[in-house]
């Protein structure tokens, strides 16, 4: 898009003593440093002169070279970018920002580097789009932080970042993955209507390799599977804390799915010494009995299926079943009626076992299947009720 104004070099020459500078509809083809620091206009702290920046506003601007954010001790300095496009990198590594920083409806098409950056005032990324993988590494958000309506097209990790104030994620979109497992939440985390593309949320197994784990979350913007599990745990607990039980259910379901993927990966890891068979069986049961407390229909189908299975096993281990078995016989409504009656009776976990006595049981085996069927049916009913209570 063609801009009305163009700046190709010497951006520092635009510095003035003014407390506010504004650029509108400008194309920057040179590197830019913000806030603008006026030499000779510093302030004294502990006997030393430190920089004092001036407020800057960029409206509808494009940056085709790197933007560097500098440390600034002026708490009244406000840096604002509105409807801006950053074609190259933005670098704020090790910067300490005492004033407010606002990015409103901006597009970050290059790398975003906020490593060891400290925001002592408002940090606002409302409706911004991050086009590349981003890691906020040891970034301190000591005041209000806003990521509402922001979109992350690739993985975003908050590795050892601090939310010291209120962090707001409202209607934030995560097209790939989110990792807040290593985040220090010292303040208040406020989340609302988060959007995930769960099919594209890919996490990788690192096992017991600590070096690989650290490299993933520090430098490569990759999310380990264990971090994915913990991220959904944190979101689940936060939704529960806010009283949002509907979204809590979704996070619980995704947490269990992520843990199931982790357990499957551990099964193939020769260095993983703990057994995974029990965990895999429990997760399998929870998945098919009520979809991790999310779907009562799973519970109904599961209960009916196990009842039919164990009733069939009970029948086929009786002499009466084999003596009456006739594949070429005509349709007998009495047999069908007896079978349906037995099935309905079997759905009652406390039904009597006297019906087996007259069926000529083989070595008492039918009683074993009847007992196991009671357990399975009772479990299915319990899981169905749990799914019905998901909204509490």
N, C-alpha and C positions, 0 to 999 in steps of 0.2 A: 504494500500500500504506500503510495506516494505521500510524503509529509510536506506540510507547508514550510517548515523550517528544517535546516540541516546544519549540524555542527560536526566538523571533521577533525579538528585539532584545537589544542589550547583551551580545554574546558576550564582549567584553573583560573584563566584570565577573567572569567566571568564572576569570580568571587567579589563580593562587596561587603560593606559593613552592615548592610541591610539585615534586618531580623527575619526577613522572609523573601525567598526567591521562588519564582514559578516559571515552569516551562510548559507550554501547551503545543500539542501536535508537532513534536520535534523528533527528528531522526538523528541519533548520535552514532557517528561512525568512528569515534575515538573512545578510549577508556574513560570511565567516569568514577570519581571518588565522592562519596557522600558520607556524612554531611560535609559541606564545604567548610574548611577550616581557615579562618582569617588570621594570618600571622600577626602577632603583636596584640591580639585580643583574647588572650587566654585568661584563665582564672587561677588563683593561687590556692593550692591544697597542701597542707602540711609543709609549708615553706617552699613548695615546688610549683612552677607554672605548668598547668595542664591545658590541653586543647579545649576550645569552646566552639562548638559547631553552630551553624545557623540553620533554621528550618528551611526545608526544601520541599517543593511540590512539583511532581511530574504528572501531567495529565495527557493521556493518549499519546505516549511517546514510544519510540522503538530504539532499542539499544543493540548495536551490531558489534560491539566490543565488550570487554569485561567490565562489570560494575563492581567496584570495591567499596565495602562499607567499613568505615574507620571507627575506632573508639572515640567516644565523645562523653565529656563530663557534664554537659549542659542538660539538665533535666527538663528544661523547657523546649529543647530542640525537638521538632517533629518532622520526621522524614515520611513523605507520603507519595506513593505511586498508585495512580488510578488508571485503569484501562491501558496498562503498559505491556509491551512485549519484550522479553529478554531473549534475544537470539543466541547470545553467548552465555558464558558463566557469570554467576553472581557469587562473590567471595566475601564472607564476613568472618573468616577464621580468626579466632582469638580476640575478636572485637568485643568491647564492653559498651553497650548502648544504654545510656541513662535516660534518654528521651524516648518518646513514642515512635514506633515504626509501623507504618501501615502499608500493606500491599492489598489493593482492592481490585478484584477482577483482573488480575495480571496473569500472563502466561510465561512460565519458566521453561524455555526450550533447551537451555544448556544445563550444565551441572550446577547444582545449588550446594554451596559449601557453608554450613553454619557450624563447623567443628569448633568446639570450645567457645562458642559465642555466648555472651551473657546479655539477656534482655532484662534490665531492671525496671522497665516500664511496659506499657502495652506493646504486644507483638500481634499484629492483626494480618491474617492471610485470608480474609473473607473472599470467597468465590474465586480463588486462584486455582490455576491448573498447573500441575507439575508433570512435565512430559517425560522426564527421565527418572531412573531410580534415585532415591534420596535417602540419605542417612543423617539424621540429626544426632551427631555424636557428641556426647557430653555438653549438650546445649542446655543452658540454664534459663528457663522461663520463670522469672521470679515474680512476675505480676500477671495480669490477665492475658491469656493467650487465646486467640480465636482462629479456628480452622473450619468454621461453619461454611457450608456450601462449597468447600474446596474439593478438587478432584485430583486424585493421584493415579496417573495412568500406569505407573510401574510400582514396584515395591517401595514402601516407606517404612523406615525403621527409626525408632527413638531409642538409640542405644545409650544407656547410662545418662539419658536426659532427665532434667529435673523440671517438674511442674510444681513450682512453689506457690503459685496463686491459683486462680480459677482457669482451668483449661476447658474450652468449649468446642465440642465437635458436634455440630448440628447439621444433619442432612449431608454429611461428608461422604464422598464416593471413593471407594477403594477398588479400582479396576483389577489390580493384582493383589498383593498381600500387604498386611499391616503387622508390625511387630512392636508391641509395647511391653513385652515380657521383661525387659531389662530397664524399664522406665521407673524413675523414682517419683512417686506421686505423693508429694508433701502437702499439697493443697487440695483443691476440689476438682474432680474430673466430672464434667457435665457432658453426657452423650445423649443424642436424640436422632432417631431415624437414620441410622448409619446404613450405607448401601455397599454390599459386597457382590462381586462376581465370583462365587465360590468355586466355579469350575476353573477359573484362572488363578486361584490362590494356590500356587505351587510352593511347597516347602520341601527341603532336602534333608536327607538323613545324614547325620554326622557321627552318630554313635558316641564312642568314648574319646574321640580325637579332639582334644581341647584346642590345639593350634588351628585346626580347620574350623572349629566352631567360632573362635575369636576372629579369624580372617573373614568369615562370612558376615558377621554382624558389625564388624568394624570398618571393613573396606569394600567388600564385594556386593553389598546390598542384597545378600541372600538370606532367606529366613530358614533356620533349622526347624525340623518338625516339632521338636519339644517346645520351641518358642511359639509355634502356631497354637499348640494345645494351651499353653499358658496365657496367650493373648485372648483366646476365647473364654478362658476361665475368668480373667480380669473383667472382660466386658459383661459376662454373665453376672458376676457378683455386683458390678456397678449398676446394671439394670435392676437387679433385685433391690439394691440399696435405694434406688430412685422409685421403687414401687412399680416398675414397668415389667410386669410378669409376662406380657406377650412377647416382647423382644428377648426377654431372659430365656424363654423356651427355645427360641431360634439359636441363641448363643450356646445353650446347653447341648442342643443337637449337634451343632458344628464342632463343639469341643469333643464330644464322644466320637464323631467321625474322624477328627484329626488324631485322637488318641488311638483309634483302631488302625489308622494308617501307620502310626508310629510303632504299634505292637507288631504289625505285619513286617515292618522293616527290621525290627529287632530279631524276629524269628530267623532271618537270613544272615544275621551278624554273628560270626563265630566268636567275636570278642565279647559279646553280651552274654554274661553267665547266668543271669536270672531267667527262670522259666517264664514263658509267655502263654502257655497253653490255657491256663485258667482265665487269664484276662481276655484272651481271644474268644473263649466260649461264652463268658459273661456278656461281652460286647455284642456277640452274635445274637444271643438271646434277647438282649435289650433292643437291638435293631429290629428284629422280626416280631417281637411281641407287642411293642407299642411305639416303635421309631423313637426311642429314647424319650418316652413320656409325651410325645408330640402328636400321635395319631391313634385314636381309639379303634379305628377300622382294622389296623394291624392286630390289635388285641382280640377282636371278634374272630377274625380269620384264623389267628394262631390258636385260639381256644377250640374252635370247631375242628381244626385240622388235627390237633393232638388228641382230641376226644375220639375222632374217627380212627386215627392210627392205633391207639391203644385198645380201643374196642375190637378192632379187627385182629390185633395180636392176641387178645384174650380169647376170641372165638376160634382162631385157627389152632390154638393149643388145647382144644377140647375134642374128645372123640365124637361128640354129637355133630360137630360141624362137618367132619369128614364123612360121617355115615350118611348125612343128608345132602352132601354136595353132589349135584347132578347138572352137568353143563348142557345136556341135551333136553332137559325137562322143560315143560311149559311154564309160563309165568304163573307164580303162586303169590297171590295178594296177601295171604296170611304170613308168608316169610318176610315180605316187604314190611308189613305192618309190625311184625315182631322186631325187625331190625331197627325201624324208626323208634319204636317204643324203647328199645334197649339203648339207642343213641341218646335220646332225651334223658333217660335215667342216668346215663353215664356222665352227662353234663353236671350232675349234682355230685360234688366232691364227697358228700357224706352218704352216698347211696349204699344200700346193703349188698353183701356179696352172695346172698342166698341163690341168686339166679345162676351162679356158676355151678352150684352143687348138682343140679339136674342135668348138666351138660357133659358129664363124664370127663372131668378135668384130667389132663395128662401130667402126672407127677407134680401136681400143684402149681405148675407154671402159670396157668391163667390168673391165679391170685397175685402173683408177682407183677404181671402186666397191669392188672386192675389197680394195684397199689401205686405203681408208677404213673398210671393214668390219672389217678386222683391228684397226685402232686402236680403234674403238668397242667391239668385243667384248673386247679386252684391258683397256680401261678399265672396262667393266662387271664383268669378273671381279675386277679389283683392288678395285673398290668393294664388291663382294660379300664378299670376304675381309676388308676393313676393317670391315664391319658385323659379321661373325662374331667379330672380335677386340675388340668394343666393351667387354667386361668385362676384357680384358687378363689 
